[in-house]
Amino acid sequence: MELYTQLREGEKGAWISIGTYLVLSTIKLTIGYIGTSEALKADGLNNSTDIAASIAVLIGLRISQKPPDHNHHYGHLRAETVASLVASFIMAAVGLQVLINAGKNMLHPIHETPSILTAFVAAGSAIVMYVVYRYNLRLANRINSSAVRAAAYDNRSDALVSIGASIGILAAIFGLPILDSITAILVGLLIMKTAFDIFNEAVHTLTDGFNEDEVETLSVLVRKVQGVIHLEDFKGRMHGNLMFVDLTVTVDPSLNVVESHRITEEIEKKIHLVIPFCMVLVHIEPHETID
C-alpha cells in the first residue's frame, strides 16, 4: 500500500469519529435535558468539542496528501503531526474542564435526582466510543498514522468520560454524589496524561527527534552490507510517517563508480525491507588506512 493511499485510508477513522460524536452529542444533550442529568449534558457538550479535534485530524490528513510543490520540496506530510499536536491541546482542554467541574461538584454537590435512563445512555455511549477507539487504534497501527492514533486516544478518553458520567448518575440516584467527583477527577487526570503523551510524541517528531533503537537496528544492517568497511555517520528523522535517513560509509578506494553505486543500492534495499516508507541518502567515501 502506497504512502498516500494509507493517508487516504486514515480519513475513514476521522470521519467515523466525527459521525459518532455528532450522533452521540445530540442524543446525550436531548436525553440529558429530558432526564434532568447535568452529567449527561456535560458529556454531550464534551462530545461536541471533540468534533473539533476530529476535524483537525481530518484536515491534517488531507493536507498531508498534497504532493511536493515549489516551496515544500519534501511534501506536506508533517501536517499529520501538526494535527496530532492540535488534538493534544483539545484533549488537554477537555481534561482540564473535567477536573474543574469535578472540583465544583465536590464543593457544591447537586442533589437533583436524574432519570435512570440517563445512566443507560451514558453507559451505552461508553461502549460505542470504545468500539470506535479499537477500530481507529487498529487503523493507526496498520497505516502508522500519528494523527489517527491521536484520534483513537481521544475516543478512549471520551469512553472513560462516559463511564464517569454513568457512575456519577448512578451515585446521584443512590444518594452518593461524592463518587461522581472522585471518578471525574481520576478520568480528568487520565485524559491529561494521554494529552501529554500525544503532545510529547508530536513535539519529538517536529523537532527531528529519532528513536535510538531504530538507529541501532539500521546501523547493524548497513554494516553487514558487502563492501561497507565502516559506517562513519548515521542521521535519521521523521517527516509525518515517512522516514529520512542520511548516512556516510567508507569503501575500498579502488572501487569504480559502478561498484560503489551497487553498494548504495544494496544499503537502500536492506533498509527498505525493514522500513518500506523510507528515503535513504548514502554518501560514499574512500576508506583511509592509517600507517
C-alpha positions as a Markdown table, in Angstrom:
| # | Residue | x | y | z |
|---|---|---|---|---|
| 1 | Met | 0.0 | 0.0 | 0.0 |
| 2 | Glu | 1.5 | 3.3 | -1.0 |
| 3 | Leu | 2.1 | 6.1 | 1.5 |
| 4 | Tyr | -0.6 | 8.5 | 0.2 |
| 5 | Thr | -3.1 | 5.6 | -0.1 |
| 6 | Gln | -2.5 | 5.0 | 3.6 |
| 7 | Leu | -3.2 | 8.6 | 4.4 |
| 8 | Arg | -6.5 | 8.5 | 2.4 |
| 9 | Glu | -7.5 | 5.4 | 4.3 |
| 10 | Gly | -6.7 | 7.2 | 7.6 |
| 11 | Glu | -9.5 | 9.7 | 6.7 |
| 12 | Lys | -12.0 | 6.9 | 7.4 |
| 13 | Gly | -11.1 | 6.9 | 11.1 |
| 14 | Ala | -11.6 | 10.7 | 11.3 |
| 15 | Trp | -15.0 | 10.6 | 9.5 |
| 16 | Ile | -16.2 | 7.7 | 11.8 |
| 17 | Ser | -15.2 | 9.8 | 14.9 |
| 18 | Ile | -17.0 | 12.9 | 13.5 |
| 19 | Gly | -20.2 | 11.0 | 12.7 |
| 20 | Thr | -20.2 | 9.2 | 16.1 |
| 21 | Tyr | -19.7 | 12.4 | 18.0 |
| 22 | Leu | -22.5 | 14.1 | 16.1 |
| 23 | Val | -25.0 | 11.4 | 16.9 |
| 24 | Leu | -23.9 | 10.8 | 20.5 |
| 25 | Ser | -23.8 | 14.5 | 21.4 |
| 26 | Thr | -27.3 | 15.0 | 20.0 |
| 27 | Ile | -28.7 | 12.0 | 21.9 |
| 28 | Lys | -26.9 | 12.9 | 25.2 |
| 29 | Leu | -28.0 | 16.6 | 25.2 |
| 30 | Thr | -31.6 | 15.6 | 24.4 |
| 31 | Ile | -31.8 | 12.8 | 27.0 |
| 32 | Gly | -29.8 | 14.8 | 29.5 |
| 33 | Tyr | -32.3 | 17.6 | 29.3 |
| 34 | Ile | -35.3 | 15.3 | 29.4 |
| 35 | Gly | -33.9 | 13.2 | 32.3 |
| 36 | Thr | -32.5 | 16.2 | 34.2 |
| 37 | Ser | -28.9 | 15.0 | 34.2 |
| 38 | Glu | -26.2 | 17.6 | 34.3 |
| 39 | Ala | -23.6 | 14.9 | 34.0 |
| 40 | Leu | -25.0 | 13.5 | 30.7 |
| 41 | Lys | -25.5 | 17.0 | 29.3 |
| 42 | Ala | -21.8 | 17.8 | 30.2 |
| 43 | Asp | -20.8 | 14.6 | 28.5 |
| 44 | Gly | -22.7 | 15.6 | 25.4 |
| 45 | Leu | -21.1 | 19.0 | 25.3 |
| 46 | Asn | -17.7 | 17.3 | 25.7 |
| 47 | Asn | -18.5 | 15.2 | 22.5 |
| 48 | Ser | -19.4 | 18.4 | 20.7 |
| 49 | Thr | -16.0 | 19.9 | 21.4 |
| 50 | Asp | -14.3 | 16.6 | 20.3 |
| 51 | Ile | -15.7 | 17.1 | 16.8 |
| 52 | Ala | -13.2 | 19.9 | 16.5 |
| 53 | Ala | -10.3 | 17.5 | 17.3 |
| 54 | Ser | -11.5 | 15.0 | 14.7 |
| 55 | Ile | -11.9 | 17.8 | 12.1 |
| 56 | Ala | -8.3 | 18.9 | 12.9 |
| 57 | Val | -7.1 | 15.3 | 12.3 |
| 58 | Leu | -9.1 | 15.1 | 9.0 |
| 59 | Ile | -7.6 | 18.4 | 7.8 |
| 60 | Gly | -4.1 | 17.3 | 8.7 |
| 61 | Leu | -4.6 | 14.0 | 6.8 |
| 62 | Arg | -5.9 | 15.9 | 3.8 |
| 63 | Ile | -3.0 | 18.4 | 3.7 |
| 64 | Ser | -0.5 | 15.5 | 4.2 |
| 65 | Gln | -1.7 | 14.0 | 0.9 |
| 66 | Lys | -0.7 | 17.1 | -1.1 |
| 67 | Pro | 2.4 | 16.3 | -3.3 |
| 68 | Pro | 5.6 | 18.3 | -3.1 |
| 69 | Asp | 5.5 | 21.8 | -4.6 |
| 70 | His | 7.8 | 24.7 | -5.3 |
| 71 | Asn | 8.1 | 25.6 | -1.6 |
| 72 | His | 7.5 | 22.2 | 0.0 |
| 73 | His | 10.1 | 20.0 | -1.7 |
| 74 | Tyr | 9.6 | 17.2 | 0.8 |
| 75 | Gly | 5.8 | 17.3 | 0.6 |
| 76 | His | 3.3 | 18.2 | 3.3 |
| 77 | Leu | 3.5 | 15.0 | 5.4 |
| 78 | Arg | 4.2 | 16.9 | 8.6 |
| 79 | Ala | 0.7 | 18.3 | 8.6 |
| 80 | Glu | -0.4 | 15.0 | 10.1 |
| 81 | Thr | 2.0 | 15.5 | 13.0 |
| 82 | Val | 0.7 | 19.1 | 13.5 |
| 83 | Ala | -2.8 | 17.7 | 13.6 |
| 84 | Ser | -1.8 | 15.4 | 16.4 |
| 85 | Leu | -0.4 | 18.4 | 18.3 |
| 86 | Val | -3.7 | 20.3 | 17.8 |
| 87 | Ala | -5.6 | 17.2 | 19.0 |
| 88 | Ser | -3.5 | 17.0 | 22.2 |
| 89 | Phe | -4.3 | 20.7 | 23.0 |
| 90 | Ile | -8.0 | 20.0 | 22.6 |
| 91 | Met | -7.8 | 16.8 | 24.8 |
| 92 | Ala | -5.9 | 18.8 | 27.5 |
| 93 | Ala | -8.6 | 21.4 | 27.5 |
| 94 | Val | -11.3 | 18.7 | 27.9 |
| 95 | Gly | -9.3 | 17.1 | 30.7 |
| 96 | Leu | -8.9 | 20.4 | 32.5 |
| 97 | Gln | -12.6 | 21.1 | 32.2 |
| 98 | Val | -13.4 | 17.7 | 33.6 |
| 99 | Leu | -11.1 | 18.4 | 36.6 |
| 100 | Ile | -12.6 | 21.9 | 37.2 |
| 101 | Asn | -16.2 | 20.6 | 37.0 |
| 102 | Ala | -15.3 | 17.7 | 39.4 |
| 103 | Gly | -13.9 | 20.2 | 41.9 |
| 104 | Lys | -17.0 | 22.4 | 41.7 |
| 105 | Asn | -19.3 | 19.4 | 42.2 |
| 106 | Met | -17.3 | 18.3 | 45.2 |
| 107 | Leu | -17.7 | 21.7 | 46.8 |
| 108 | His | -21.3 | 22.2 | 45.7 |
| 109 | Pro | -22.9 | 18.7 | 45.2 |
| 110 | Ile | -26.0 | 18.6 | 43.1 |
| 111 | His | -28.9 | 17.0 | 44.9 |
| 112 | Glu | -31.3 | 16.7 | 42.0 |
| 113 | Thr | -32.1 | 13.0 | 41.1 |
| 114 | Pro | -31.7 | 12.2 | 37.4 |
| 115 | Ser | -33.6 | 9.6 | 35.5 |
| 116 | Ile | -32.1 | 6.1 | 35.3 |
| 117 | Leu | -32.4 | 6.3 | 31.5 |
| 118 | Thr | -29.6 | 8.8 | 31.5 |
| 119 | Ala | -27.3 | 6.3 | 33.2 |
| 120 | Phe | -28.0 | 3.7 | 30.5 |
| 121 | Val | -27.4 | 6.3 | 27.7 |
| 122 | Ala | -24.0 | 7.2 | 29.3 |
| 123 | Ala | -23.0 | 3.5 | 29.6 |
| 124 | Gly | -24.1 | 2.8 | 26.0 |
| 125 | Ser | -22.1 | 5.7 | 24.8 |
| 126 | Ala | -19.0 | 4.4 | 26.5 |
| 127 | Ile | -19.4 | 1.1 | 24.7 |
| 128 | Val | -19.8 | 2.8 | 21.3 |
| 129 | Met | -16.8 | 5.0 | 21.9 |
| 130 | Tyr | -14.7 | 2.0 | 23.0 |
| 131 | Val | -15.6 | 0.2 | 19.7 |
| 132 | Val | -14.6 | 3.3 | 17.7 |
| 133 | Tyr | -11.4 | 3.6 | 19.7 |
| 134 | Arg | -10.4 | 0.0 | 18.9 |
| 135 | Tyr | -11.2 | 0.5 | 15.2 |
| 136 | Asn | -9.1 | 3.7 | 15.0 |
| 137 | Leu | -6.2 | 2.2 | 17.0 |
| 138 | Arg | -6.0 | -0.8 | 14.7 |
| 139 | Leu | -6.2 | 1.5 | 11.7 |
| 140 | Ala | -3.5 | 3.8 | 13.1 |
| 141 | Asn | -1.1 | 0.8 | 13.8 |
| 142 | Arg | -1.7 | -0.6 | 10.3 |
| 143 | Ile | -1.0 | 2.7 | 8.4 |
| 144 | Asn | 1.4 | 4.1 | 11.0 |
| 145 | Ser | -0.5 | 7.3 | 11.4 |
| 146 | Ser | 0.2 | 9.6 | 14.4 |
| 147 | Ala | -2.9 | 11.6 | 13.7 |
| 148 | Val | -5.3 | 8.7 | 13.6 |
| 149 | Arg | -3.6 | 7.3 | 16.8 |
| 150 | Ala | -4.3 | 10.7 | 18.5 |
| 151 | Ala | -7.9 | 10.4 | 17.4 |
| 152 | Ala | -8.1 | 6.9 | 18.8 |
| 153 | Tyr | -6.8 | 8.0 | 22.2 |
| 154 | Asp | -9.3 | 10.9 | 22.1 |
| 155 | Asn | -12.1 | 8.2 | 21.5 |
| 156 | Arg | -10.8 | 6.3 | 24.5 |
| 157 | Ser | -10.8 | 9.4 | 26.7 |
| 158 | Asp | -14.5 | 10.0 | 25.7 |
| 159 | Ala | -15.4 | 6.4 | 26.6 |
| 160 | Leu | -13.8 | 7.0 | 30.0 |
| 161 | Val | -15.7 | 10.3 | 30.4 |
| 162 | Ser | -19.0 | 8.5 | 29.6 |
| 163 | Ile | -18.2 | 5.8 | 32.2 |
| 164 | Gly | -17.5 | 8.5 | 34.7 |
| 165 | Ala | -20.8 | 10.2 | 33.8 |
| 166 | Ser | -22.7 | 6.9 | 34.2 |
| 167 | Ile | -21.1 | 6.2 | 37.6 |
| 168 | Gly | -21.9 | 9.8 | 38.7 |
| 169 | Ile | -25.6 | 9.5 | 37.6 |
| 170 | Leu | -26.0 | 6.2 | 39.5 |
| 171 | Ala | -24.2 | 7.7 | 42.5 |
| 172 | Ala | -26.7 | 10.6 | 42.5 |
| 173 | Ile | -29.6 | 8.2 | 42.2 |
| 174 | Phe | -28.4 | 6.2 | 45.2 |
| 175 | Gly | -27.5 | 9.3 | 47.2 |
| 176 | Leu | -23.7 | 9.1 | 46.9 |
| 177 | Pro | -22.8 | 12.2 | 44.8 |
| 178 | Ile | -19.2 | 12.1 | 46.1 |
| 179 | Leu | -18.4 | 9.1 | 43.9 |
| 180 | Asp | -19.2 | 11.2 | 40.9 |
| 181 | Ser | -16.5 | 13.8 | 41.8 |
| 182 | Ile | -13.9 | 11.1 | 42.7 |
| 183 | Thr | -14.5 | 9.3 | 39.4 |
| 184 | Ala | -14.4 | 12.5 | 37.4 |
| 185 | Ile | -11.1 | 13.5 | 38.9 |
| 186 | Leu | -9.5 | 10.2 | 38.0 |
| 187 | Val | -10.9 | 10.4 | 34.5 |
| 188 | Gly | -9.7 | 14.0 | 34.1 |
| 189 | Leu | -6.1 | 13.1 | 35.2 |
| 190 | Leu | -6.1 | 10.2 | 32.7 |
| 191 | Ile | -7.2 | 12.4 | 29.9 |
| 192 | Met | -4.5 | 15.0 | 30.8 |
| 193 | Lys | -1.9 | 12.2 | 30.8 |
| 194 | Thr | -3.0 | 10.9 | 27.4 |
| 195 | Ala | -2.9 | 14.5 | 26.0 |
| 196 | Phe | 0.6 | 15.0 | 27.3 |
| 197 | Asp | 1.8 | 11.7 | 25.7 |
| 198 | Ile | 0.4 | 12.7 | 22.3 |
| 199 | Phe | 1.9 | 16.2 | 22.7 |
| 200 | Asn | 5.3 | 14.8 | 23.7 |
| 201 | Glu | 5.4 | 12.4 | 20.7 |
| 202 | Ala | 4.3 | 15.2 | 18.2 |
| 203 | Val | 6.9 | 17.7 | 19.5 |
| 204 | His | 9.6 | 15.0 | 19.4 |
| 205 | Thr | 8.8 | 14.3 | 15.8 |
| 206 | Leu | 8.5 | 18.0 | 14.8 |
| 207 | Thr | 11.9 | 18.8 | 16.4 |
| 208 | Asp | 13.5 | 15.9 | 14.3 |
| 209 | Gly | 13.8 | 13.5 | 17.2 |
| 210 | Phe | 14.6 | 10.0 | 16.3 |
| 211 | Asn | 14.2 | 6.6 | 18.0 |
| 212 | Glu | 17.6 | 5.3 | 19.2 |
| 213 | Asp | 16.5 | 1.7 | 18.8 |
| 214 | Glu | 15.9 | 2.5 | 15.1 |
| 215 | Val | 19.4 | 3.9 | 14.8 |
| 216 | Glu | 21.0 | 0.8 | 16.2 |
| 217 | Thr | 18.9 | -1.6 | 14.2 |
| 218 | Leu | 19.5 | 0.2 | 10.8 |
| 219 | Ser | 23.2 | 0.7 | 11.6 |
| 220 | Val | 23.7 | -3.0 | 12.1 |
| 221 | Leu | 22.0 | -3.7 | 8.7 |
| 222 | Val | 24.3 | -1.1 | 7.0 |
| 223 | Arg | 27.5 | -2.6 | 8.5 |
| 224 | Lys | 26.6 | -6.0 | 7.2 |
| 225 | Val | 26.3 | -4.9 | 3.6 |
| 226 | Gln | 29.1 | -6.4 | 1.5 |
| 227 | Gly | 31.6 | -3.7 | 0.5 |
| 228 | Val | 31.0 | -1.4 | 3.5 |
| 229 | Ile | 34.2 | -1.1 | 5.5 |
| 230 | His | 33.0 | 1.4 | 8.1 |
| 231 | Leu | 29.8 | 3.3 | 9.0 |
| 232 | Glu | 31.1 | 6.9 | 9.5 |
| 233 | Asp | 27.8 | 8.7 | 10.3 |
| 234 | Phe | 24.1 | 8.0 | 10.6 |
| 235 | Lys | 21.3 | 10.5 | 10.9 |
| 236 | Gly | 17.5 | 10.0 | 10.9 |
| 237 | Arg | 14.3 | 12.0 | 11.2 |
| 238 | Met | 10.6 | 11.5 | 10.7 |
| 239 | His | 8.6 | 13.5 | 8.2 |
| 240 | Gly | 5.0 | 12.5 | 9.0 |
| 241 | Asn | 5.1 | 8.8 | 8.7 |
| 242 | Leu | 7.9 | 8.9 | 6.2 |
| 243 | Met | 11.5 | 8.3 | 7.5 |
| 244 | Phe | 14.5 | 10.1 | 6.2 |
| 245 | Val | 17.9 | 8.5 | 6.7 |
| 246 | Asp | 21.3 | 10.1 | 5.8 |
| 247 | Leu | 24.4 | 8.1 | 6.3 |
| 248 | Thr | 28.1 | 8.0 | 5.3 |
| 249 | Val | 30.1 | 4.8 | 4.7 |
| 250 | Thr | 33.6 | 4.2 | 3.7 |
| 251 | Val | 34.5 | 1.7 | 1.0 |
| 252 | Asp | 37.6 | 0.3 | -0.8 |
| 253 | Pro | 39.2 | 3.4 | -2.6 |
| 254 | Ser | 40.0 | 1.3 | -5.6 |
| 255 | Leu | 36.3 | 0.7 | -6.4 |
| 256 | Asn | 34.9 | 2.3 | -9.5 |
| 257 | Val | 31.7 | 4.4 | -9.7 |
| 258 | Val | 29.5 | 1.4 | -10.7 |
| 259 | Glu | 30.8 | -0.8 | -7.9 |
| 260 | Ser | 30.3 | 2.0 | -5.3 |
| 261 | His | 26.8 | 2.6 | -6.7 |
| 262 | Arg | 26.0 | -1.1 | -6.2 |
| 263 | Ile | 26.8 | -0.8 | -2.5 |
| 264 | Thr | 24.5 | 2.2 | -2.1 |
| 265 | Glu | 21.7 | 0.3 | -3.8 |
| 266 | Glu | 22.2 | -2.7 | -1.5 |
| 267 | Ile | 22.1 | -0.4 | 1.5 |
| 268 | Glu | 18.8 | 1.1 | 0.3 |
| 269 | Lys | 17.3 | -2.3 | -0.4 |
| 270 | Lys | 18.1 | -3.7 | 3.1 |
| 271 | Ile | 16.7 | -0.6 | 4.8 |
| 272 | His | 13.6 | -0.7 | 2.7 |
| 273 | Leu | 12.9 | -4.3 | 3.7 |
| 274 | Val | 12.7 | -3.1 | 7.4 |
| 275 | Ile | 11.2 | 0.4 | 6.8 |
| 276 | Pro | 9.2 | 0.4 | 3.5 |
| 277 | Phe | 8.5 | 4.2 | 3.6 |
| 278 | Cys | 12.0 | 5.5 | 3.9 |
| 279 | Met | 14.1 | 7.9 | 1.9 |
| 280 | Val | 17.7 | 6.9 | 2.1 |
| 281 | Leu | 20.6 | 9.1 | 1.2 |
| 282 | Val | 24.0 | 7.3 | 1.1 |
| 283 | His | 27.3 | 9.2 | 0.9 |
| 284 | Ile | 30.3 | 7.1 | -0.1 |
| 285 | Glu | 33.9 | 8.0 | 1.0 |
| 286 | Pro | 37.2 | 6.1 | 0.3 |
| 287 | His | 38.4 | 4.2 | 3.4 |
| 288 | Glu | 41.7 | 5.7 | 4.6 |
| 289 | Thr | 44.1 | 3.4 | 6.3 |
| 290 | Ile | 46.5 | 4.8 | 9.0 |
| 291 | Asp | 50.1 | 3.7 | 8.5 |
